[in-house]
Amino acid sequence: MRPFALDRFNVLAMRIVSHPVLCNYYVTYRCNATCSFCDIWERPSPYVTIENAKANFAALKSLGVKVIDFTGGEPLLHRQLDELLREAKKAGLVTTVTSNGLLYPKYAHKLRGLIDMLHFSLDSPIREEHDTSRGVKCFDKVMESIQMAKSLNERPDILFTVFENNIHQIEQMWKEICIPNDLVLILNPVFEYNNVGAQLSASALAELRSWSKKRNIYLNDAFVQLRIDGGNHIDKPVCLAGSTTIVISPENKLVLPCYHLGLKEFSIENRLAELYYSEEVQQLIALEGRLPACEGCAINCYMQPSFAVEINKYWWKALPSTLKYNYIKGTWKQLF
C-alpha cells in the first residue's frame, strides 16, 4: 500500500476493539540479572499470591483480556509460576513468559505445556558480550535452555534487544543460533524511559527494517515507523496503553496509566473488574498517551497492543509481521 493511503488511514483511524486485550502481570520485580537498560531489578518486591491471581484471572477474562504476560523482574524467581500459569490457562488466557534462562533448566519440566509463547532473552551471539550486558553469566544457560525446551517439544523464541552496538550481530545470531535450532528471532528495538535504555539512529532503524522479511525473523515494522515519527505525540496520541493493557503489580495493585509511568496504583482487593470500570480509573485511562511524560514514548510492550486495536497506519505496518509470526507459531486458534 502506498504511503498516501497509509496516511489516509491514520487520519480516519477507527477503533475496532474497545476492551483491554493484554495483561502485564508482574509476578515480582526481583531479578537475578542487572541489565544496564532496565531499572526494574532495583525495586524491592514481594511475590504475587495464588489466591489473588486466581481472582484476577477470572476478572481479566470477563474484561475481554486474551493474553497474559507473566513478567518481572525474572518471572521464574516465583516458585509457584507453574501454578500461576496453570490457573491462567484454566481461565482461558494465552500465556507468555520471557526469561533470561538462568532458572529455566531447573524448572523446565514443571513448566512444560503451560507457556504458549516462551521467549529467551539473548542480546549477543558472543558469550562475553551478552553476559556483560546482563551483568551476570547467563549466555550458557540460554543455550542450555534452548536445548531443554526443544527436548520437551516446546517452541521458544529468541528475544534480541537491538542497540546501536549490537545491530551488526543480527546476522550472526540468526545464522548461528536461530536457524540451526529452528527458532524465531524477535527483534526488539531498544526504548528509553526513566533515564535508562537508549534510542536508535536513523541508519540503525533502516538496517533493522531490512531484516523484517527474512525467514524466522519477527520485527514489528510499526515499532520502526513510530521511532521515525518521533514516538507518541500527546496532541495526536498513538499509545492506548490504559485501555488495551491492564498492569498488575506484585503488591496486587492496578497500575495506571502504565508500569513505566506509574502515576497511580489502586489496591485490587479481589474486585479488579469493578475497579477497572470505576470513575477514577476510567478518568486516568482517558488520559492515555496525552500526559506530558507520554511525549516521544515508544515503549514496545504498550505500543504492540495499541497497534492491534485501532486501524491506522501503524495497524497496517504491524499487520504483516503479526500474520507472519502467528503463521510460524500456529497461534491463531488461541487468539481468536
C-alpha positions as a LaTeX table, in Angstrom:
\begin{tabular}{lrrr}
\hline
Residue & $x$ (\AA) & $y$ (\AA) & $z$ (\AA) \\
\hline
Met1 & 0.00 & 0.00 & 0.00 \\
Arg2 & 1.27 & 3.46 & $-0.90$ \\
Pro3 & 2.28 & 5.87 & 1.93 \\
Phe4 & $-0.53$ & 8.23 & 0.88 \\
Ala5 & $-3.07$ & 5.53 & 1.55 \\
Leu6 & $-1.50$ & 4.80 & 4.93 \\
Asp7 & $-1.72$ & 8.46 & 5.84 \\
Arg8 & $-5.44$ & 8.45 & 4.97 \\
Phe9 & $-5.98$ & 5.51 & 7.33 \\
Asn10 & $-4.06$ & 7.43 & 10.01 \\
Val11 & $-6.46$ & 10.37 & 9.61 \\
Leu12 & $-9.51$ & 8.10 & 9.53 \\
Ala13 & $-8.39$ & 5.95 & 12.48 \\
Met14 & $-11.09$ & 3.52 & 13.57 \\
Arg15 & $-11.14$ & 1.69 & 16.90 \\
Ile16 & $-12.00$ & $-1.98$ & 16.28 \\
Val17 & $-11.54$ & $-3.32$ & 19.83 \\
Ser18 & $-12.73$ & $-1.31$ & 22.81 \\
His19 & $-11.76$ & $-3.60$ & 25.69 \\
Pro20 & $-8.34$ & $-4.47$ & 27.17 \\
Val21 & $-6.60$ & $-7.31$ & 25.32 \\
Leu22 & $-3.39$ & $-7.81$ & 27.32 \\
Cys23 & $-2.39$ & $-8.08$ & 30.97 \\
Asn24 & 1.18 & $-7.40$ & 32.03 \\
Tyr25 & 1.24 & $-9.32$ & 35.30 \\
Tyr26 & 4.36 & $-8.52$ & 37.32 \\
Val27 & 4.77 & $-11.63$ & 39.47 \\
Thr28 & 7.77 & $-9.97$ & 41.15 \\
Tyr29 & 10.10 & $-7.07$ & 40.46 \\
Arg30 & 13.06 & $-9.10$ & 41.72 \\
Cys31 & 15.62 & $-10.27$ & 39.20 \\
Asn32 & 18.77 & $-12.39$ & 39.18 \\
Ala33 & 20.34 & $-10.17$ & 36.50 \\
Thr34 & 21.25 & $-6.49$ & 36.48 \\
Cys35 & 20.66 & $-5.36$ & 32.90 \\
Ser36 & 22.00 & $-1.90$ & 32.13 \\
Phe37 & 18.89 & $-0.94$ & 30.09 \\
Cys38 & 16.39 & $-1.80$ & 32.84 \\
Asp39 & 15.75 & $-0.49$ & 36.33 \\
Ile40 & 13.04 & $-2.90$ & 37.48 \\
Trp41 & 15.52 & $-5.14$ & 39.28 \\
Glu42 & 16.43 & $-2.24$ & 41.57 \\
Arg43 & 12.98 & $-2.22$ & 43.21 \\
Pro44 & 12.18 & $-4.17$ & 46.41 \\
Ser45 & 9.34 & $-6.57$ & 45.78 \\
Pro46 & 7.07 & $-9.28$ & 47.17 \\
Tyr47 & 5.66 & $-12.13$ & 45.08 \\
Val48 & 2.06 & $-12.37$ & 43.90 \\
Thr49 & $-0.13$ & $-14.88$ & 45.71 \\
Ile50 & $-2.08$ & $-17.69$ & 44.06 \\
Glu51 & $-5.30$ & $-16.58$ & 45.76 \\
Asn52 & $-5.12$ & $-13.04$ & 44.40 \\
Ala53 & $-4.04$ & $-14.25$ & 40.97 \\
Lys54 & $-6.97$ & $-16.69$ & 40.59 \\
Ala55 & $-9.47$ & $-13.96$ & 41.34 \\
Asn56 & $-7.71$ & $-11.62$ & 38.93 \\
Phe57 & $-7.64$ & $-14.21$ & 36.13 \\
Ala58 & $-11.41$ & $-14.56$ & 36.25 \\
Ala59 & $-11.82$ & $-10.79$ & 36.19 \\
Leu60 & $-9.37$ & $-10.39$ & 33.32 \\
Lys61 & $-11.32$ & $-12.89$ & 31.26 \\
Ser62 & $-14.58$ & $-11.06$ & 31.97 \\
Leu63 & $-12.96$ & $-7.79$ & 30.87 \\
Gly64 & $-12.05$ & $-9.32$ & 27.49 \\
Val65 & $-8.32$ & $-9.88$ & 28.02 \\
Lys66 & $-6.88$ & $-12.54$ & 25.70 \\
Val67 & $-3.18$ & $-12.67$ & 26.60 \\
Ile68 & $-1.42$ & $-12.59$ & 29.94 \\
Asp69 & 2.30 & $-11.86$ & 30.07 \\
Phe70 & 3.88 & $-13.13$ & 33.28 \\
Thr71 & 6.71 & $-10.69$ & 33.67 \\
Gly72 & 9.07 & $-9.10$ & 36.17 \\
Gly73 & 11.89 & $-8.91$ & 37.13 \\
Glu74 & 12.62 & $-12.51$ & 36.32 \\
Pro75 & 9.31 & $-14.42$ & 36.41 \\
Leu76 & 10.98 & $-17.78$ & 37.08 \\
Leu77 & 12.04 & $-16.49$ & 40.50 \\
His78 & 8.41 & $-17.04$ & 41.53 \\
Arg79 & 8.42 & $-20.57$ & 42.98 \\
Gln80 & 4.75 & $-21.08$ & 42.07 \\
Leu81 & 4.96 & $-19.83$ & 38.49 \\
Asp82 & 3.76 & $-23.21$ & 37.21 \\
Glu83 & 0.62 & $-22.92$ & 39.37 \\
Leu84 & 0.00 & $-19.37$ & 38.15 \\
Leu85 & 0.33 & $-20.49$ & 34.54 \\
Arg86 & $-1.93$ & $-23.46$ & 35.08 \\
Glu87 & $-4.67$ & $-21.32$ & 36.62 \\
Ala88 & $-4.35$ & $-18.75$ & 33.84 \\
Lys89 & $-4.81$ & $-21.42$ & 31.20 \\
Lys90 & $-7.82$ & $-22.80$ & 33.09 \\
Ala91 & $-9.29$ & $-19.31$ & 32.79 \\
Gly92 & $-8.78$ & $-19.47$ & 29.02 \\
Leu93 & $-5.91$ & $-16.99$ & 28.80 \\
Val94 & $-2.98$ & $-17.23$ & 26.37 \\
Thr95 & 0.23 & $-17.25$ & 28.42 \\
Thr96 & 3.60 & $-15.73$ & 27.65 \\
Val97 & 6.87 & $-15.66$ & 29.61 \\
Thr98 & 10.23 & $-14.05$ & 28.86 \\
Ser99 & 13.21 & $-15.37$ & 30.81 \\
Asn100 & 16.96 & $-14.77$ & 30.99 \\
Gly101 & 17.35 & $-18.56$ & 31.09 \\
Leu102 & 19.18 & $-18.83$ & 34.40 \\
Leu103 & 16.46 & $-20.89$ & 36.07 \\
Tyr104 & 14.69 & $-22.45$ & 33.10 \\
Pro105 & 16.66 & $-25.73$ & 33.05 \\
Lys106 & 15.78 & $-26.24$ & 36.74 \\
Tyr107 & 12.04 & $-25.68$ & 36.27 \\
Ala108 & 11.51 & $-26.70$ & 32.65 \\
His109 & 9.68 & $-29.93$ & 33.42 \\
Lys110 & 7.27 & $-28.15$ & 35.80 \\
Leu111 & 6.53 & $-25.50$ & 33.16 \\
Arg112 & 6.08 & $-27.90$ & 30.26 \\
Gly113 & 2.97 & $-27.22$ & 28.21 \\
Leu114 & 1.95 & $-24.20$ & 30.30 \\
Ile115 & 3.60 & $-21.39$ & 28.30 \\
Asp116 & 2.07 & $-20.61$ & 24.92 \\
Met117 & 4.78 & $-18.11$ & 23.96 \\
Leu118 & 8.17 & $-18.70$ & 25.60 \\
His119 & 10.96 & $-16.21$ & 24.94 \\
Phe120 & 14.61 & $-16.40$ & 25.99 \\
Ser121 & 16.43 & $-13.07$ & 26.11 \\
Leu122 & 19.72 & $-13.02$ & 24.21 \\
Asp123 & 21.41 & $-9.77$ & 23.20 \\
Ser124 & 24.56 & $-11.08$ & 21.55 \\
Pro125 & 25.73 & $-14.31$ & 19.93 \\
Ile126 & 29.04 & $-13.74$ & 21.75 \\
Arg127 & 29.11 & $-15.09$ & 25.29 \\
Glu128 & 31.18 & $-12.35$ & 26.90 \\
Glu129 & 29.18 & $-9.51$ & 25.35 \\
His130 & 25.81 & $-10.91$ & 26.35 \\
Asp131 & 26.95 & $-11.64$ & 29.90 \\
Thr132 & 28.34 & $-8.12$ & 30.24 \\
Ser133 & 25.07 & $-6.53$ & 29.09 \\
Arg134 & 23.10 & $-8.63$ & 31.59 \\
Gly135 & 25.50 & $-8.19$ & 34.49 \\
Val136 & 25.57 & $-11.94$ & 35.11 \\
Lys137 & 26.84 & $-15.03$ & 33.32 \\
Cys138 & 23.74 & $-16.35$ & 31.61 \\
Phe139 & 24.71 & $-16.99$ & 27.96 \\
Asp140 & 25.46 & $-20.67$ & 28.58 \\
Lys141 & 22.19 & $-21.04$ & 30.47 \\
Val142 & 20.27 & $-19.65$ & 27.49 \\
Met143 & 21.96 & $-22.22$ & 25.26 \\
Glu144 & 21.10 & $-24.96$ & 27.74 \\
Ser145 & 17.53 & $-23.64$ & 28.00 \\
Ile146 & 17.07 & $-23.80$ & 24.22 \\
Gln147 & 18.04 & $-27.46$ & 24.12 \\
Met148 & 15.99 & $-28.29$ & 27.21 \\
Ala149 & 12.89 & $-26.61$ & 25.78 \\
Lys150 & 13.29 & $-28.38$ & 22.44 \\
Ser151 & 13.67 & $-31.74$ & 24.20 \\
Leu152 & 10.29 & $-31.10$ & 25.84 \\
Asn153 & 8.69 & $-30.18$ & 22.48 \\
Glu154 & 8.40 & $-26.53$ & 23.45 \\
Arg155 & 8.91 & $-23.88$ & 20.77 \\
Pro156 & 10.86 & $-20.99$ & 22.31 \\
Asp157 & 11.82 & $-17.75$ & 20.58 \\
Ile158 & 14.94 & $-15.63$ & 20.97 \\
Leu159 & 14.24 & $-12.07$ & 22.07 \\
Phe160 & 17.07 & $-9.87$ & 20.81 \\
Thr161 & 17.04 & $-6.31$ & 22.17 \\
Val162 & 18.63 & $-4.22$ & 19.44 \\
Phe163 & 21.09 & $-1.42$ & 20.28 \\
Glu164 & 23.45 & 0.61 & 18.12 \\
Asn165 & 26.34 & $-1.52$ & 19.37 \\
Asn166 & 24.84 & $-4.95$ & 18.59 \\
Ile167 & 22.75 & $-4.39$ & 15.46 \\
His168 & 25.65 & $-5.72$ & 13.37 \\
Gln169 & 25.28 & $-9.07$ & 15.20 \\
Ile170 & 21.78 & $-9.83$ & 13.96 \\
Glu171 & 23.07 & $-11.93$ & 11.08 \\
Gln172 & 25.36 & $-13.99$ & 13.31 \\
Met173 & 22.57 & $-14.56$ & 15.83 \\
Trp174 & 20.17 & $-15.59$ & 13.09 \\
Lys175 & 22.57 & $-17.91$ & 11.24 \\
Glu176 & 24.41 & $-19.50$ & 14.17 \\
Ile177 & 21.72 & $-19.81$ & 16.83 \\
Cys178 & 18.22 & $-19.36$ & 15.43 \\
Ile179 & 18.28 & $-21.13$ & 12.06 \\
Pro180 & 20.06 & $-24.31$ & 13.31 \\
Asn181 & 17.57 & $-24.58$ & 16.18 \\
Asp182 & 14.52 & $-23.51$ & 14.12 \\
Leu183 & 13.83 & $-20.58$ & 16.45 \\
Val184 & 12.09 & $-17.32$ & 15.67 \\
Leu185 & 14.37 & $-14.34$ & 16.20 \\
Ile186 & 12.32 & $-11.50$ & 17.66 \\
Leu187 & 14.00 & $-8.15$ & 17.02 \\
Asn188 & 13.10 & $-5.83$ & 19.89 \\
Pro189 & 14.22 & $-2.22$ & 19.27 \\
Val190 & 15.55 & $-0.69$ & 22.48 \\
Phe191 & 13.46 & 2.06 & 24.02 \\
Glu192 & 14.21 & 4.80 & 26.51 \\
Tyr193 & 12.42 & 5.55 & 29.78 \\
Asn194 & 13.28 & 6.97 & 33.23 \\
Asn195 & 16.84 & 7.75 & 32.12 \\
Val196 & 17.56 & 4.12 & 31.19 \\
Gly197 & 17.58 & 2.41 & 27.81 \\
Ala198 & 18.55 & 4.15 & 24.60 \\
Gln199 & 17.40 & 5.25 & 21.15 \\
Leu200 & 18.34 & 4.07 & 17.67 \\
Ser201 & 19.71 & 6.28 & 14.90 \\
Ala202 & 18.01 & 6.64 & 11.52 \\
Ser203 & 20.66 & 4.45 & 9.91 \\
Ala204 & 20.17 & 1.74 & 12.53 \\
Leu205 & 16.40 & 1.82 & 12.00 \\
Ala206 & 16.89 & 1.43 & 8.26 \\
Glu207 & 19.23 & $-1.52$ & 8.81 \\
Leu208 & 16.80 & $-3.06$ & 11.28 \\
Arg209 & 13.91 & $-2.78$ & 8.83 \\
Ser210 & 15.93 & $-4.63$ & 6.18 \\
Trp211 & 15.72 & $-7.81$ & 8.28 \\
Ser212 & 11.94 & $-7.95$ & 8.57 \\
Lys213 & 11.31 & $-10.20$ & 5.56 \\
Lys214 & 13.93 & $-12.82$ & 6.41 \\
Arg215 & 12.85 & $-16.34$ & 7.32 \\
Asn216 & 12.14 & $-16.90$ & 11.02 \\
Ile217 & 12.62 & $-13.23$ & 11.91 \\
Tyr218 & 9.90 & $-11.20$ & 13.58 \\
Leu219 & 10.08 & $-7.42$ & 13.57 \\
Asn220 & 7.02 & $-5.27$ & 14.12 \\
Asp221 & 7.59 & $-2.63$ & 11.46 \\
Ala222 & 5.23 & $-0.29$ & 13.31 \\
Phe223 & 7.90 & $-0.06$ & 16.04 \\
Val224 & 10.34 & 1.27 & 13.45 \\
Gln225 & 7.81 & 3.65 & 11.92 \\
Leu226 & 6.88 & 5.05 & 15.33 \\
Arg227 & 10.53 & 5.86 & 16.05 \\
Ile228 & 10.91 & 7.53 & 12.65 \\
Asp229 & 7.83 & 9.61 & 13.53 \\
Gly230 & 9.36 & 10.68 & 16.84 \\
Gly231 & 7.35 & 8.39 & 19.09 \\
Asn232 & 3.97 & 9.11 & 20.63 \\
His233 & 2.73 & 12.70 & 20.38 \\
Ile234 & 0.36 & 13.94 & 23.03 \\
Asp235 & $-1.57$ & 16.15 & 20.62 \\
Lys236 & $-2.39$ & 13.09 & 18.49 \\
Pro237 & $-1.61$ & 10.04 & 20.64 \\
Val238 & $-0.87$ & 6.60 & 19.27 \\
Cys239 & $-0.45$ & 4.99 & 22.69 \\
Leu240 & $-3.59$ & 3.29 & 24.01 \\
Ala241 & $-1.86$ & 1.67 & 26.99 \\
Gly242 & $-4.60$ & 2.43 & 29.51 \\
Ser243 & $-7.46$ & 0.92 & 27.53 \\
Thr244 & $-5.62$ & $-2.02$ & 25.93 \\
Thr245 & $-3.33$ & $-3.19$ & 28.73 \\
Ile246 & $-4.01$ & $-4.00$ & 32.36 \\
Val247 & $-0.91$ & $-3.76$ & 34.55 \\
Ile248 & $-0.92$ & $-5.62$ & 37.86 \\
Ser249 & 1.91 & $-5.21$ & 40.38 \\
Pro250 & 3.35 & $-7.81$ & 42.79 \\
Glu251 & 1.52 & $-5.93$ & 45.57 \\
Asn252 & $-1.79$ & $-6.79$ & 43.83 \\
Lys253 & $-2.36$ & $-3.26$ & 42.64 \\
Leu254 & $-3.68$ & $-1.91$ & 39.35 \\
Val255 & $-1.03$ & 0.43 & 37.94 \\
Leu256 & $-2.04$ & 3.34 & 35.71 \\
Pro257 & $-1.55$ & 4.56 & 33.07 \\
Cys258 & 1.28 & 2.02 & 32.63 \\
Tyr259 & 4.08 & 0.46 & 34.66 \\
His260 & 6.78 & 2.76 & 33.31 \\
Leu261 & 4.88 & 5.96 & 34.06 \\
Gly262 & 3.05 & 4.55 & 37.07 \\
Leu263 & 1.27 & 7.69 & 38.21 \\
Lys264 & $-1.22$ & 5.91 & 40.44 \\
Glu265 & $-1.78$ & 2.48 & 41.96 \\
Phe266 & $-5.12$ & 1.10 & 43.14 \\
Ser267 & $-5.45$ & $-1.82$ & 45.58 \\
Ile268 & $-7.38$ & $-4.53$ & 43.76 \\
Glu269 & $-8.74$ & $-6.47$ & 46.77 \\
Asn270 & $-10.41$ & $-9.11$ & 44.59 \\
Arg271 & $-12.52$ & $-6.53$ & 42.71 \\
Leu272 & $-10.50$ & $-5.95$ & 39.56 \\
Ala273 & $-13.41$ & $-5.67$ & 37.13 \\
Glu274 & $-15.34$ & $-3.31$ & 39.39 \\
Leu275 & $-12.20$ & $-1.23$ & 39.97 \\
Tyr276 & $-11.40$ & $-1.06$ & 36.26 \\
Tyr277 & $-14.79$ & 0.46 & 35.47 \\
Ser278 & $-14.71$ & 2.89 & 38.39 \\
Glu279 & $-14.90$ & 6.59 & 37.57 \\
Glu280 & $-11.40$ & 7.40 & 38.86 \\
Val281 & $-9.74$ & 4.63 & 36.85 \\
Gln282 & $-11.67$ & 5.47 & 33.70 \\
Gln283 & $-10.66$ & 9.12 & 34.02 \\
Leu284 & $-6.98$ & 8.09 & 34.09 \\
Ile285 & $-7.47$ & 5.73 & 31.15 \\
Ala286 & $-8.94$ & 8.63 & 29.18 \\
Leu287 & $-5.58$ & 10.41 & 29.52 \\
Glu288 & $-3.67$ & 7.59 & 27.79 \\
Gly289 & $-0.96$ & 8.96 & 25.53 \\
Arg290 & $-1.86$ & 12.54 & 26.43 \\
Leu291 & 0.15 & 13.13 & 29.61 \\
Pro292 & 3.35 & 15.23 & 29.38 \\
Ala293 & 5.52 & 12.18 & 30.08 \\
Cys294 & 3.89 & 10.38 & 27.12 \\
Glu295 & 5.51 & 12.73 & 24.59 \\
Gly296 & 8.02 & 10.81 & 22.47 \\
Cys297 & 7.30 & 7.47 & 24.17 \\
Ala298 & 7.98 & 4.33 & 22.14 \\
Ile299 & 7.75 & 1.56 & 24.77 \\
Asn300 & 7.17 & $-1.64$ & 22.83 \\
Cys301 & 5.08 & $-3.55$ & 25.37 \\
Tyr302 & 2.36 & $-0.88$ & 25.28 \\
Met303 & 2.61 & 0.03 & 21.61 \\
Gln304 & 2.14 & $-3.56$ & 20.44 \\
Pro305 & $-1.45$ & $-3.83$ & 21.75 \\
Ser306 & $-2.12$ & $-0.20$ & 20.81 \\
Phe307 & $-1.33$ & $-1.00$ & 17.18 \\
Ala308 & $-3.67$ & $-4.02$ & 17.29 \\
Val309 & $-6.94$ & $-2.33$ & 18.26 \\
Glu310 & $-7.17$ & 0.75 & 16.02 \\
Ile311 & $-6.94$ & 0.79 & 12.24 \\
Asn312 & $-4.42$ & 3.46 & 11.30 \\
Lys313 & $-1.07$ & 3.46 & 9.54 \\
Tyr314 & 0.57 & 1.65 & 12.44 \\
Trp315 & $-2.06$ & $-1.11$ & 12.30 \\
Trp316 & $-1.20$ & $-1.65$ & 8.65 \\
Lys317 & 2.54 & $-1.54$ & 9.37 \\
Ala318 & 2.14 & $-4.13$ & 12.14 \\
Leu319 & $-0.14$ & $-6.48$ & 10.18 \\
Pro320 & 2.43 & $-8.35$ & 8.01 \\
Ser321 & 4.66 & $-9.23$ & 10.97 \\
Thr322 & 1.63 & $-10.29$ & 13.03 \\
Leu323 & 0.46 & $-12.60$ & 10.26 \\
Lys324 & 3.95 & $-13.97$ & 9.78 \\
Tyr325 & 4.58 & $-14.75$ & 13.46 \\
Asn326 & 1.21 & $-16.40$ & 14.03 \\
Tyr327 & 1.61 & $-18.45$ & 10.86 \\
Ile328 & 5.03 & $-19.70$ & 12.01 \\
Lys329 & 3.87 & $-20.42$ & 15.55 \\
Gly330 & 0.36 & $-21.63$ & 14.68 \\
Thr331 & $-1.25$ & $-19.49$ & 17.38 \\
Trp332 & $-4.31$ & $-18.13$ & 15.53 \\
Lys333 & $-6.75$ & $-20.52$ & 17.19 \\
Gln334 & $-5.56$ & $-19.42$ & 20.63 \\
Leu335 & $-6.05$ & $-15.72$ & 19.94 \\
Phe336 & $-9.44$ & $-15.86$ & 18.19 \\
\hline
\end{tabular}
